[in-house]
Structure formats: C-alpha cells, structure tokens
Amino acid sequence: MRKETLLKKQKVMHLATIDSRGSPHLVPVWYKKIGKKFYIGTNTRTAKAKNISKNNKVCFCIDIGVWHPIDGMMITGKAKLLREENKVKKIAGQVLLRYFKTLQEKSAKQLLDQTDCVIEITPLKTTSWHY
C-alpha cells in the first residue's frame, strides 16, 4: 500500500515521546499530515506535551492490518509545540475535521476548547513495510 493511501486509511498514530527519566511514553493520537509535517492537537498539561517541551525527539508508527496484508510506517523526527492561539485553533480544527463532519458537534467543540497547543512533527527518517 502506498504511504499516502495508508495515511488516509489509518486515522490513529502511536506517538512515542521520552519522559524525564529517559523512558518512552507511547500513546495513540489523532493526527493530520499537512505538507511534509504531522500535526496533533493536545493540551500543555498532557505527558506528551510536557515530554516534548524537554526533549523534542519523537517516533511514531502508523500501521494497518492484523493478517496479510500488513502495511505500516515508522517515522522518527523532531517535534515542537505550537502555542499561538489562532494557529493552534486553526490546525487543531483541521485535525478534528478528519474525525468529525463539523466542528459544531458537541465532542468536537469540547476537544477544540481543551486544545491549547499543537505538536508539529518534522520527519527525519521513515521506515515502511508491507507483508
């Protein structure tokens, strides 16, 4: 499966950050690829945001399939937290529109209200597979 097709089909990314003890912290997140970068709406109180503010190295996996065919990619990169309110709401809204028909839906509104930063990931290395 082509990478772009995989990214359209699989809407959950497993994001790994590094905590203050040097241990990995792995969480499933919603995301959107815009250009060459990946974006994740979140809140500065989350462990992933706190981890990125101290160590910008991240790795994530997007995969699909349990039995043949299995397709996936692992990407390592550098992350930064975007905090400018207008930019955060615009990008977070774009992310949420992958999962909701409109931002007027109750859950979408709640998530957008809780989002005070966006993680921007610049990929450095991609490894992909197809079995």
C-alpha positions in Angstrom: 0.0 0.0 0.0 1.3 3.4 -0.9 2.2 5.7 2.1 -0.3 8.3 1.2 -3.1 5.7 1.0 -2.1 4.3 4.4 -2.2 7.8 5.9 -5.7 8.4 4.5 -7.0 5.0 5.7 -5.4 4.8 9.2 -6.5 7.7 11.4 -4.6 6.7 14.5 -0.9 7.3 15.1 1.0 5.8 18.0 3.3 8.6 19.2 6.3 7.9 21.4 8.0 10.7 23.4 10.7 10.5 26.0 9.9 11.3 29.6 12.2 13.0 32.2 13.6 9.6 33.3 14.5 8.7 29.7 11.7 6.2 29.4 9.4 6.0 26.4 5.9 7.3 26.7 3.6 5.8 24.0 0.1 7.0 23.2 -2.5 6.7 20.4 -3.4 10.1 19.0 -5.4 11.6 16.2 -3.3 13.4 13.6 -3.2 15.2 10.2 -0.4 15.4 7.7 -0.2 18.9 6.2 2.6 19.2 3.6 5.5 17.3 4.9 4.7 17.7 8.6 2.4 15.9 11.0 0.2 17.7 13.5 -1.5 16.6 16.7 -3.8 18.8 18.8 -3.3 18.4 22.6 -3.1 20.3 25.9 0.1 21.5 27.6 -0.9 19.5 30.7 -0.5 16.2 28.9 2.6 14.0 29.4 3.4 14.1 25.7 3.4 17.9 25.6 5.5 18.1 28.8 7.9 15.5 27.4 8.3 17.3 24.0 9.0 20.6 25.8 12.0 19.0 27.4 13.1 16.6 24.6 12.0 17.1 21.0 12.9 13.7 19.8 9.8 11.6 18.8 9.0 8.5 17.0 5.6 7.3 15.7 4.0 4.4 14.0 1.1 4.2 11.7 0.0 0.7 10.6 -2.9 -1.2 9.4 -3.8 -4.9 9.2 -3.6 -7.9 11.5 -3.2 -10.6 8.9 -1.7 -10.3 5.4 -1.6 -7.7 4.1 0.1 -5.6 6.8 1.3 -2.2 6.0 2.9 0.4 8.1 5.5 3.1 8.6 7.7 4.2 11.5 8.9 7.8 11.4 11.5 9.5 13.7 11.6 13.2 13.9 11.8 16.4 15.8 8.7 17.9 17.5 7.8 21.3 18.7 4.9 22.8 20.5 2.9 25.5 18.7 1.1 27.7 21.2 -0.1 30.8 19.3 -3.8 30.7 19.8 -5.1 31.4 16.3 -2.6 29.0 14.7 -3.5 26.3 17.4 -7.3 26.6 16.8 -6.9 26.6 13.0 -4.6 23.5 12.9 -6.5 21.7 15.7 -9.7 22.3 13.8 -8.2 20.7 10.6 -7.1 17.7 12.7 -10.6 17.3 14.2 -12.3 17.5 10.8 -10.7 14.2 9.9 -12.8 12.6 12.7 -16.0 14.8 12.8 -18.3 16.1 10.0 -18.3 19.5 11.6 -16.6 21.4 14.4 -20.1 22.2 15.7 -20.6 18.6 17.0 -20.5 18.6 20.8 -17.5 16.3 21.2 -15.5 18.3 18.6 -16.3 21.6 20.4 -15.2 20.1 23.7 -11.9 18.8 22.3 -11.2 22.1 20.5 -11.8 24.0 23.7 -9.4 21.8 25.6 -6.7 22.2 23.0 -4.1 24.8 23.9 -1.2 23.6 21.8 -0.4 21.6 18.7 2.5 19.2 18.3 4.3 19.8 14.9 6.5 16.9 13.8 9.2 17.3 11.2 10.1 13.8 9.9 13.7 12.9 9.7 13.7 9.2 8.8 10.9 6.9 7.5 10.9 3.2 7.5 7.9 1.4 5.9 6.8 -2.2 5.4 4.3 -4.3 3.5 3.8 -8.0 4.3 
